[in-house]
Amino acid sequence: MKSYTWNNIFNDILKNKKILIQGNVLSIISALLSVPTPLVMPTLIDEIILNKPNFFVKYVGIIFSNPGIIHYLITAFSIVILLRFLVLVTNMFQIKSYAIISKDIVFNMRCKILKHLENISMSSYESFATGDIASRMISDLNTIDDFISKSVSRFITSSLTIICICLVLFMINPMLAMLIIILNPIVIILSSKLSKKVAQLKTKENKSISIFQDAIIETMELFPQLRSSNRETSYINILVQKAKNIKDNAVEYGYKGDSGKQISFFVFLLGVEFFRAIIIFFVFSDSVSVGMMIAVFAYLWFMAGPIDDMINIQYAYNRINETLAIKQETKYPNDINPFIKQEVSVSLKNVSFSYGEKNILKNVNLEIKQGEKIALIGSSGGGKTTLAQLIVGFYEIDSGDILFNDISYKKIGLDVVRENVFLVLQSPILFNDSVRENITMGKEYSDEQINNALRISQLYEVVESMKNGLDSVLGKHGIRLSGGQRQRLAIARMVLKNPKVIILDESTSSLDTTTEAKLYKALDSFLRDKTVITIAHRLNTIKRSDSIYEISNAKIKKI
């Protein structure tokens, strides 16, 4: 997926043309109202104090007969207040316009990241930290939100203001204007260079926040296990240490970051003082009046630009682009659908797969006939679950091919494979939602269909005993259900989906033998015409299979 750049942000802004035009019109009005403001009081100095009457004295004289200094001050003060009030009003409406644009852009960026995460490879999923991704989805996008809604609008207003200021400076003194316009960008660039270190320190601080966020999520998820092992204190102490790392990095960013900003600002001030010296020289040479000198001093502060905002937005972009660079799983075309047939065979042809340097499967060949039931056995970590995950396309095989009805998955498409091949995991994790939503996974099914699936999975009576039945909320990760009940709910999902190929990966390991026997008896007719792969250690589970295969030393053999 393409990364985000400055071009992206401005292109996204341009998509909101109507609101953008409204915001820009307000920016122009704000700039036009802002520029005259610093001229009012300096003009008063030139015309009244230095006794060089011009248009200001002329127009005040029209309003008041025999005006005194009080009249001039009241008039000047009133003009300044009116201009600043009008600028305030236009800025408020301008901010609203850019807020609408920023929320729209950030929403689209969040959707883009979520769509990217939807298709990431399982190997990428296993390596990234949940807290880190959450931080990027929230903190970094909020930085961009602030930049668009505040800094971009301010930047556009400032740009328009600078253009107007340049025109005013040329009216005051062309030579002085040329010096300021040429030299001021150099001062800003030097100031910006010194500020880059601040962004690096901010990166360290946010990285420690991401690590802490991920650690606290993981600790809270595993809290029941920690409590049962009496290890809460130990793990909370680890969190305290990670929180200390945040503090240390924040302190470093705080004083070094502020120091960097102070140095950057110091360079900018040197430039300002240099310009002041030049302006005073022009005053001594009678090229600029004292009043206009004061006006130019005020205008210099308009020329700085949003340097800090630009640094922060670049940092946020880098983090978001790291997320968008996470590897996605390969997309295969939906050329042929072999699952149209009632029964489906599964074939592995010279399949090899490894985790890093470790070979899990090497040149494995396996033929499972249409409607056949096989069992996979082997030592823990021997590759049974990996083989099951390869069949549903969780990982890319190193070599070989996986076929359904003699058609490669590369011609079928992984989405079609997963729609027809159901993997029931040993430890299903449920959503903090209702029984209904956990079984249907967002698809539409009637209560009758759901209850039928619950009866087959031996979970109907359990759900019926709940206060709200199918609408009962199961708690985080389904904590209100036992391990065996969670396994049976996962089996109910499988029954409801009615796939052609079923993989049961230790999916009844938490059931007692009596409940397991009832479950398989209820499943008997459901599984009759389906191809079933069962991974288990229990003899009672294995003996229901037509064939038994053992995985050992990265090889598979029939026993």
C-alpha positions as CSV (number, residue, x, y, z in Angstrom):
1,M,0.0,0.0,0.0
2,K,1.3,3.5,-0.9
3,S,2.7,5.5,2.0
4,Y,1.4,9.0,3.0
5,T,3.4,12.0,1.8
6,W,2.8,15.8,1.9
7,N,1.3,15.5,-1.6
8,N,-1.3,13.1,-0.1
9,I,-2.4,15.5,2.6
10,F,-2.8,18.4,0.2
11,N,-4.6,16.2,-2.4
12,D,-7.0,15.0,0.4
13,I,-7.6,18.6,1.4
14,L,-8.4,19.5,-2.2
15,K,-11.1,16.8,-2.3
16,N,-13.2,19.0,0.1
17,K,-13.4,21.8,-2.5
18,K,-16.6,23.6,-1.3
19,I,-15.5,23.7,2.4
20,L,-11.9,24.5,1.3
21,I,-13.1,27.5,-0.8
22,Q,-15.1,28.7,2.2
23,G,-12.1,28.3,4.5
24,N,-9.8,30.1,2.0
25,V,-12.2,33.0,1.5
26,L,-12.2,33.4,5.3
27,S,-8.4,33.1,5.3
28,I,-8.1,35.9,2.8
29,I,-10.5,38.1,4.8
30,S,-8.6,37.3,7.9
31,A,-5.3,38.2,6.3
32,L,-6.6,41.4,4.8
33,L,-7.9,42.4,8.2
34,S,-4.7,41.4,10.0
35,V,-2.2,43.2,7.9
36,P,-3.4,46.8,8.5
37,T,-3.6,46.3,12.3
38,P,0.1,46.9,13.1
39,L,0.1,50.0,10.9
40,V,-2.5,51.9,12.9
41,M,-0.5,52.9,16.1
42,P,2.8,53.5,14.2
43,T,0.8,55.8,11.8
44,L,-0.4,57.7,14.8
45,I,3.2,58.2,16.0
46,D,4.3,59.6,12.7
47,E,1.3,61.9,12.1
48,I,0.7,63.2,15.7
49,I,3.9,62.8,17.8
50,L,6.4,63.5,14.9
51,N,4.0,66.1,13.5
52,K,3.8,64.7,10.0
53,P,0.0,64.9,9.3
54,N,-1.4,62.7,6.6
55,F,-4.6,60.8,5.9
56,F,-5.2,59.7,9.5
57,V,-5.3,63.3,10.8
58,K,-7.4,64.3,7.8
59,Y,-10.1,61.6,8.4
60,V,-10.2,62.1,12.2
61,G,-10.6,65.8,11.6
62,I,-13.7,65.0,9.5
63,I,-15.2,63.0,12.4
64,F,-14.3,65.4,15.2
65,S,-14.1,69.2,15.2
66,N,-10.8,70.4,16.7
67,P,-9.6,66.8,17.6
68,G,-7.1,66.4,20.4
69,I,-4.7,63.6,21.3
70,I,-7.5,61.8,23.1
71,H,-9.6,61.8,20.0
72,Y,-6.8,60.4,17.9
73,L,-6.0,57.7,20.5
74,I,-9.7,56.7,20.8
75,T,-10.0,56.5,17.1
76,A,-6.8,54.4,16.6
77,F,-7.7,52.2,19.5
78,S,-11.3,51.6,18.2
79,I,-9.9,50.7,14.7
80,V,-7.5,48.2,16.2
81,I,-10.1,46.6,18.4
82,L,-12.6,46.4,15.5
83,L,-10.0,44.8,13.2
84,R,-8.9,42.3,15.8
85,F,-12.5,41.4,16.6
86,L,-13.3,40.8,12.9
87,V,-10.2,38.7,12.6
88,L,-11.3,36.7,15.6
89,V,-14.8,36.1,14.1
90,T,-13.4,35.1,10.7
91,N,-10.8,32.8,12.3
92,M,-13.5,31.0,14.3
93,F,-15.5,30.2,11.2
94,Q,-12.3,29.3,9.3
95,I,-11.2,26.9,12.1
96,K,-14.6,25.2,11.8
97,S,-14.2,24.7,8.1
98,Y,-10.8,23.1,8.5
99,A,-12.0,21.0,11.4
100,I,-14.6,19.4,9.1
101,I,-11.9,18.8,6.5
102,S,-9.4,17.4,9.1
103,K,-12.0,15.0,10.6
104,D,-12.9,13.7,7.1
105,I,-9.2,13.1,6.2
106,V,-8.3,11.4,9.4
107,F,-11.4,9.2,9.2
108,N,-10.3,8.2,5.7
109,M,-6.8,7.5,6.9
110,R,-8.1,5.4,9.7
111,C,-10.2,3.4,7.2
112,K,-7.1,3.0,5.0
113,I,-5.0,1.6,7.9
114,L,-7.8,-0.7,9.0
115,K,-8.3,-2.0,5.5
116,H,-4.5,-2.6,5.3
117,L,-4.6,-4.4,8.7
118,E,-7.5,-6.5,7.4
119,N,-5.2,-8.1,4.8
120,I,-1.9,-8.4,6.7
121,S,-0.1,-11.7,6.7
122,M,-0.3,-13.8,9.8
123,S,3.5,-13.6,10.2
124,S,3.2,-9.8,10.4
125,Y,0.3,-10.1,12.8
126,E,2.4,-12.2,15.2
127,S,5.2,-9.7,15.2
128,F,3.6,-6.4,15.8
129,A,2.5,-5.1,19.1
130,T,-1.2,-4.3,19.7
131,G,-0.5,-1.2,21.8
132,D,1.9,0.2,19.2
133,I,-0.7,-0.1,16.4
134,A,-3.3,1.4,18.7
135,S,-0.9,4.3,19.5
136,R,-0.4,4.9,15.7
137,M,-4.2,4.7,15.1
138,I,-5.0,7.3,17.8
139,S,-2.1,9.5,18.9
140,D,-0.4,9.9,15.5
141,L,-3.6,10.4,13.6
142,N,-4.6,13.0,16.2
143,T,-1.3,14.8,15.4
144,I,-2.3,14.9,11.8
145,D,-5.8,16.0,12.8
146,D,-4.4,18.9,14.8
147,F,-2.1,19.8,12.0
148,I,-4.9,20.0,9.4
149,S,-7.5,21.7,11.6
150,K,-5.1,24.2,13.2
151,S,-1.7,24.4,11.5
152,V,-2.8,24.1,7.9
153,S,-5.5,26.8,8.4
154,R,-2.9,28.9,10.3
155,F,-0.3,28.2,7.6
156,I,-2.6,29.3,4.8
157,T,-3.6,32.4,6.7
158,S,0.1,33.1,7.5
159,S,1.1,32.6,3.8
160,L,-1.6,35.1,2.7
161,T,-0.5,37.4,5.5
162,I,3.1,37.2,4.4
163,I,2.2,38.1,0.8
164,C,0.3,41.1,2.1
165,I,3.1,42.0,4.4
166,C,5.6,41.9,1.6
167,L,3.4,44.3,-0.4
168,V,3.2,46.6,2.6
169,L,7.0,46.4,3.1
170,F,7.6,47.3,-0.5
171,M,5.3,50.3,0.0
172,I,7.3,51.3,3.1
173,N,10.8,50.8,1.5
174,P,11.6,48.5,-1.4
175,M,15.2,48.0,-0.5
176,L,14.3,47.1,3.1
177,A,11.6,44.7,1.8
178,M,14.1,42.9,-0.5
179,L,16.5,42.4,2.4
180,I,13.8,41.0,4.7
181,I,12.3,38.7,2.0
182,I,15.7,37.3,1.0
183,L,17.3,36.9,4.5
184,N,14.3,35.9,6.6
185,P,13.8,32.4,4.9
186,I,17.5,31.7,5.7
187,V,16.9,32.4,9.4
188,I,13.9,30.2,9.4
189,I,15.7,27.3,7.6
190,L,18.6,27.5,10.2
191,S,16.1,27.5,13.0
192,S,14.3,24.5,11.5
193,K,17.5,22.5,11.2
194,L,18.2,22.9,14.9
195,S,14.7,21.7,15.7
196,K,15.1,18.3,14.0
197,K,16.7,16.8,17.1
198,V,13.5,17.5,19.0
199,A,11.6,15.1,16.7
200,Q,14.0,12.3,17.4
201,L,13.5,12.7,21.1
202,K,9.8,12.7,20.7
203,T,10.1,9.4,18.8
204,K,11.9,7.8,21.8
205,E,9.1,9.1,24.1
206,N,6.3,7.8,22.0
207,K,8.1,4.4,21.5
208,S,8.2,3.9,25.2
209,I,4.5,4.9,25.4
210,S,3.7,2.2,22.8
211,I,5.7,-0.4,24.7
212,F,3.9,0.4,27.9
213,Q,0.5,0.5,26.2
214,D,1.1,-3.0,24.7
215,A,2.4,-4.4,28.0
216,I,-0.6,-3.2,30.0
217,I,-3.0,-4.6,27.5
218,E,-1.2,-7.9,27.6
219,T,-1.1,-7.9,31.4
220,M,-4.8,-7.1,31.8
221,E,-5.7,-9.8,29.3
222,L,-3.7,-12.4,31.2
223,F,-4.7,-11.1,34.7
224,P,-6.7,-14.2,35.7
225,Q,-3.7,-16.4,35.0
226,L,-1.4,-14.1,36.8
227,R,-3.7,-14.1,39.9
228,S,-4.0,-17.9,39.8
229,S,-0.2,-18.1,39.8
230,N,0.1,-15.3,42.5
231,R,2.3,-13.3,40.1
232,E,0.3,-10.0,39.9
233,T,2.9,-8.0,42.0
234,S,5.8,-9.2,39.8
235,Y,4.1,-8.2,36.5
236,I,2.8,-4.9,37.9
237,N,6.3,-4.1,38.9
238,I,7.4,-4.7,35.3
239,L,4.7,-2.3,34.2
240,V,6.0,0.3,36.8
241,Q,9.5,0.0,35.2
242,K,8.0,0.5,31.8
243,A,6.1,3.6,33.1
244,K,9.5,4.8,34.5
245,N,11.0,4.5,31.0
246,I,8.2,6.8,29.8
247,K,9.0,9.2,32.5
248,D,12.7,9.2,31.7
249,N,12.2,9.6,28.0
250,A,9.6,12.3,28.6
251,V,12.0,14.1,30.9
252,E,14.7,13.9,28.3
253,Y,12.3,15.1,25.6
254,G,11.1,17.8,28.0
255,Y,14.4,19.5,28.8
256,K,16.4,18.6,25.7
257,G,13.4,19.3,23.5
258,D,12.7,22.6,25.1
259,S,16.5,23.4,25.0
260,G,16.4,22.6,21.2
261,K,13.4,24.8,20.8
262,Q,15.1,27.6,22.8
263,I,18.2,27.3,20.7
264,S,16.1,27.3,17.5
265,F,14.2,30.4,18.8
266,F,17.5,32.0,19.8
267,V,18.7,31.7,16.1
268,F,15.4,33.2,15.0
269,L,15.8,36.1,17.5
270,L,19.3,36.8,16.2
271,G,17.7,37.2,12.8
272,V,15.1,39.5,14.2
273,E,17.7,41.7,15.9
274,F,19.7,41.8,12.7
275,F,16.7,43.0,10.8
276,R,16.0,45.6,13.6
277,A,19.5,46.9,13.2
278,I,19.0,47.3,9.5
279,I,15.6,49.0,10.0
280,I,17.2,51.5,12.5
281,F,19.9,52.2,9.9
282,F,17.2,53.0,7.4
283,V,15.6,55.3,10.0
284,F,18.9,57.2,10.5
285,S,19.2,57.6,6.7
286,D,15.6,59.0,6.6
287,S,14.5,56.2,4.3
288,V,12.0,54.9,6.9
289,S,10.0,56.9,9.5
290,V,10.0,56.0,13.2
291,G,6.3,54.9,13.0
292,M,7.0,52.6,10.0
293,M,10.0,51.2,11.9
294,I,7.7,50.1,14.7
295,A,5.3,48.6,12.1
296,V,8.1,46.6,10.4
297,F,9.1,45.3,13.9
298,A,5.6,44.0,14.3
299,Y,5.5,42.4,10.8
300,L,8.7,40.5,11.4
301,W,6.8,38.2,13.9
302,F,4.4,37.3,11.2
303,M,7.2,35.7,9.1
304,A,8.2,32.8,11.3
305,G,5.8,30.1,10.1
306,P,4.6,26.9,11.9
307,I,8.0,25.2,12.2
308,D,7.2,23.0,15.2
309,D,3.9,21.8,13.5
310,M,5.8,20.7,10.4
311,I,8.3,18.7,12.5
312,N,5.5,16.9,14.5
313,I,3.5,16.1,11.4
314,Q,6.5,14.6,9.6
315,Y,7.1,12.3,12.7
316,A,3.4,11.2,12.7
317,Y,3.6,10.5,8.9
318,N,6.7,8.3,9.4
319,R,4.9,6.2,12.1
320,I,1.7,5.8,10.0
321,N,3.7,4.8,7.0
322,E,5.5,2.1,9.1
323,T,2.0,0.7,9.7
324,L,1.1,0.9,6.0
325,A,4.3,-0.9,5.2
326,I,3.4,-4.0,7.2
327,K,3.4,-6.9,4.8
328,Q,0.0,-8.1,3.5
329,E,-0.9,-11.6,2.5
330,T,-0.8,-12.4,-1.2
331,K,-4.0,-11.9,-3.1
332,Y,-5.0,-14.7,-5.5
333,P,-7.6,-14.5,-8.2
334,N,-11.0,-16.2,-7.9
335,D,-10.6,-18.1,-11.1
336,I,-12.2,-21.4,-10.2
337,N,-14.5,-22.5,-7.3
338,P,-14.2,-26.2,-6.6
339,F,-16.4,-25.9,-3.5
340,I,-19.5,-25.8,-5.7
341,K,-19.4,-29.6,-5.4
342,Q,-21.0,-31.2,-2.3
343,E,-17.8,-33.1,-1.4
344,V,-14.2,-31.8,-1.6
345,S,-10.8,-33.5,-1.5
346,V,-7.7,-31.9,0.0
347,S,-4.2,-32.5,-1.4
348,L,-0.8,-31.4,-0.2
349,K,1.9,-31.7,-2.9
350,N,5.5,-31.5,-1.8
351,V,4.7,-28.8,0.8
352,S,7.6,-27.3,2.7
353,F,7.4,-24.7,5.4
354,S,9.8,-23.2,7.9
355,Y,9.8,-20.7,10.7
356,G,13.1,-18.9,10.2
357,E,15.8,-21.6,10.0
358,K,13.6,-24.4,11.5
359,N,11.9,-26.7,9.1
360,I,8.4,-27.5,10.2
361,L,7.3,-29.4,7.2
362,K,9.5,-30.7,4.4
363,N,8.2,-32.1,1.1
364,V,5.0,-33.3,2.7
365,N,2.5,-35.2,0.6
366,L,-1.0,-35.9,1.8
367,E,-4.2,-37.0,0.0
368,I,-7.5,-36.6,1.7
369,K,-10.4,-38.0,-0.3
370,Q,-13.8,-36.4,-0.7
371,G,-15.8,-36.9,2.6
372,E,-12.8,-38.7,4.2
373,K,-12.2,-38.3,8.0
374,I,-8.5,-38.3,9.0
375,A,-6.7,-37.7,12.3
376,L,-3.3,-36.0,12.7
377,I,-1.2,-37.0,15.7
378,G,2.3,-36.1,16.8
379,S,4.3,-34.5,19.5
380,S,3.6,-30.9,20.6
381,G,5.3,-28.4,18.4
382,G,5.7,-31.1,15.7
383,G,3.7,-29.1,13.0
384,K,0.1,-30.4,13.3
385,T,-1.4,-27.0,13.9
386,T,1.0,-25.4,11.4
387,L,-0.3,-27.8,8.7
388,A,-3.9,-26.9,9.5
389,Q,-3.1,-23.2,9.3
390,L,-1.4,-23.7,6.0
391,I,-4.5,-25.4,4.6
392,V,-6.6,-22.3,5.4
393,G,-3.8,-20.0,4.1
394,F,-2.6,-18.4,7.3
395,Y,1.0,-18.6,6.0
396,E,2.7,-18.7,2.7
397,I,4.2,-22.1,2.0
398,D,7.9,-22.1,1.1
399,S,7.3,-24.6,-1.8
400,G,4.8,-27.1,-3.1
401,D,1.1,-26.6,-3.5
402,I,-2.2,-27.2,-1.7
403,L,-5.2,-28.3,-3.8
404,F,-8.9,-28.6,-3.3
405,N,-10.6,-31.0,-5.8
406,D,-7.2,-31.0,-7.6
407,I,-7.3,-27.2,-8.0
408,S,-4.5,-25.0,-6.5
409,Y,-5.5,-22.5,-3.8
410,K,-3.7,-19.9,-6.0
411,K,-6.5,-20.3,-8.6
412,I,-9.3,-20.4,-6.0
413,G,-8.4,-17.4,-3.8
414,L,-7.9,-17.5,0.0
415,D,-11.2,-15.7,0.6
416,V,-13.1,-18.5,-1.2
417,V,-11.0,-21.2,0.6
418,R,-11.8,-19.7,4.1
419,E,-15.4,-19.4,3.2
420,N,-15.5,-23.2,2.7
421,V,-12.8,-24.5,5.0
422,F,-13.4,-24.0,8.7
423,L,-10.6,-24.2,11.3
424,V,-11.9,-24.7,14.8
425,L,-9.1,-23.6,17.1
426,Q,-8.2,-25.1,20.5
427,S,-8.4,-21.8,22.4
428,P,-11.0,-19.6,20.7
429,I,-11.1,-16.0,21.8
430,L,-14.5,-14.5,22.0
431,F,-15.7,-10.9,21.6
432,N,-17.1,-8.9,24.5
433,D,-20.5,-9.2,22.9
434,S,-23.6,-11.2,22.9
435,V,-23.9,-15.0,22.3
436,R,-25.7,-14.2,19.1
437,E,-22.9,-12.0,17.7
438,N,-20.2,-14.4,18.8
439,I,-21.8,-17.2,16.9
440,T,-23.0,-15.4,13.8
441,M,-19.8,-13.2,13.5
442,G,-22.0,-10.4,12.0
443,K,-23.8,-12.6,9.4
444,E,-27.6,-12.8,9.3
445,Y,-29.1,-16.1,10.7
446,S,-32.5,-16.8,12.2
447,D,-32.9,-17.8,15.9
448,E,-33.9,-21.2,14.7
449,Q,-30.7,-21.7,12.8
450,I,-28.6,-20.4,15.8
451,N,-30.5,-22.6,18.3
452,N,-30.0,-25.7,16.0
453,A,-26.2,-25.0,16.0
454,L,-26.3,-24.6,19.8
455,R,-28.1,-28.0,20.2
456,I,-25.6,-29.8,18.0
457,S,-22.7,-28.2,19.9
458,Q,-24.3,-29.2,23.3
459,L,-24.5,-25.5,24.3
460,Y,-28.2,-24.9,24.0
461,E,-29.1,-25.5,27.6
462,V,-26.3,-23.3,28.8
463,V,-27.4,-20.4,26.7
464,E,-31.1,-21.0,27.7
465,S,-30.1,-20.7,31.3
466,M,-28.6,-17.2,30.8
467,K,-30.8,-14.3,31.8
468,N,-30.9,-12.7,28.3
469,G,-30.4,-15.9,26.3
470,L,-28.8,-15.3,22.9
471,D,-28.4,-11.6,23.8
472,S,-26.4,-12.3,26.9
473,V,-23.0,-10.6,26.8
474,L,-20.1,-13.0,27.4
475,G,-17.5,-10.5,28.7
476,K,-14.0,-9.8,27.6
477,H,-12.7,-12.8,25.6
478,G,-15.8,-14.7,26.6
479,I,-14.6,-14.9,30.2
480,R,-18.2,-15.7,31.5
481,L,-17.9,-19.1,29.7
482,S,-15.7,-22.0,30.7
483,G,-12.9,-23.2,28.4
484,G,-15.1,-26.1,27.2
485,Q,-18.1,-23.9,26.7
486,R,-15.9,-21.5,24.5
487,Q,-14.8,-24.5,22.5
488,R,-18.4,-25.6,22.0
489,L,-19.4,-22.0,20.9
490,A,-16.6,-22.2,18.3
491,I,-18.1,-25.5,17.1
492,A,-21.5,-23.8,16.9
493,R,-20.0,-21.2,14.6
494,M,-18.7,-24.0,12.4
495,V,-22.1,-25.7,12.3
496,L,-23.8,-22.5,11.4
497,K,-21.4,-21.8,8.6
498,N,-21.8,-25.3,7.2
499,P,-18.4,-25.6,5.4
500,K,-17.3,-28.3,3.0
501,V,-14.0,-29.0,4.8
502,I,-13.6,-28.9,8.6
503,I,-10.3,-28.9,10.6
504,L,-10.7,-29.6,14.4
505,D,-7.5,-28.5,16.1
506,E,-7.8,-30.0,19.6
507,S,-11.2,-28.3,19.6
508,T,-12.7,-30.6,22.2
509,S,-9.7,-30.8,24.5
510,S,-11.4,-29.0,27.4
511,L,-14.5,-31.2,27.3
512,D,-15.1,-34.1,29.6
513,T,-15.4,-37.5,27.9
514,T,-19.2,-37.6,28.4
515,T,-19.9,-34.2,26.9
516,E,-17.4,-35.0,24.1
517,A,-19.2,-38.2,23.3
518,K,-22.6,-36.4,23.2
519,L,-21.1,-33.7,20.9
520,Y,-19.7,-36.2,18.4
521,K,-22.9,-38.1,18.4
522,A,-24.8,-34.9,17.6
523,L,-22.2,-34.0,14.9
524,D,-22.4,-37.4,13.3
525,S,-25.0,-36.6,10.6
526,F,-23.6,-33.1,10.1
527,L,-20.1,-34.3,9.3
528,R,-21.2,-37.3,7.2
529,D,-20.5,-35.8,3.7
530,K,-17.8,-33.4,4.8
531,T,-14.0,-33.8,4.6
532,V,-12.7,-33.7,8.2
533,I,-9.2,-33.3,9.6
534,T,-9.0,-33.9,13.4
535,I,-5.9,-32.9,15.4
536,A,-6.1,-34.6,18.8
537,H,-4.3,-36.6,21.5
538,R,-7.3,-38.5,22.9
539,L,-7.8,-42.0,21.6
540,N,-11.7,-41.6,21.7
541,T,-11.4,-38.6,19.4
542,I,-8.9,-40.2,17.0
543,K,-10.7,-43.6,16.6
544,R,-13.6,-41.9,14.8
545,S,-11.3,-41.2,11.8
546,D,-11.0,-43.3,8.7
547,S,-7.2,-42.9,8.6
548,I,-4.5,-41.7,11.1
549,Y,-1.4,-39.8,10.1
550,E,1.6,-38.9,12.2
551,I,3.8,-35.8,11.8
552,S,7.3,-36.3,13.0
553,N,10.6,-34.7,12.0
554,A,8.9,-32.4,9.4
555,K,7.5,-35.5,7.6
556,I,4.0,-37.1,7.6
557,K,3.3,-40.8,7.4
558,K,0.2,-43.0,7.6
559,I,-0.1,-45.4,10.5
